[in-house]
Amino acid sequence: MCQRRGYQGSELLIYDFCTGNVYQPFDKKRNIAYTNPVYIEGFLYFLQGDFDNKKFNLYKYLPKENLEKIVELNIDEVNLYNLSIIGNPLYIISQKVGESFQCYYPENISFPLNDNESVVFIDDGKVYIEAWTEEGWDHDNNCATDEYKYYNRIIIKDFSGNTISTEIGFLNKSANGK
């Protein structure tokens, strides 16, 4: 990347499968990248990294109607590791498995994560964490025993990192958004 003097840039293209129209809210520019978009209540949201200006911008977008900057963050004030947007309302987060979870917008939230945990959703003042669990593994022989079990758990925490509940399973968003 250094030999080419930076990142070549990303294009953000929105396809309307019903009409066949393609929308491009921004022209491709060097050193500009985007996270995966999130669709909430009729709008697309995406995080734009502008590495020349050292900023991350959260945008709300409705093709042909609305492009609105929601918030701008200084790149030096965020951890770029697994930086993403999740939840409803929308949260800008980063997480480093085995280290920490950090939320930057709309409020600052931070607490440690275990090696087997990752934040998957935030809603109604709760942080939903998926944790994989492995039981019955023989570490000395590096193999499963007859009692081996692998499963996921959902851990729900408050914004201070206190555990509210834990249950076996995992989260999936259904077609109706629930």
Secondary structure, DSSP 8 states (H G I E B T S, - for coil): -GGGTS-------EE-TTT--EE-SS---TTEEE---EEETTEEEEEEEETTTTEEEEEEEETTTEEEEEEEEEGGGS--TT-EEETTTTEEEEEETTTEEEEEESS-EEEE--TTEEEEEEETTEEEEEEEEEEEEETTTTEEEEEEEEEEEEEEE-TTS-EEEEEES-----TT--
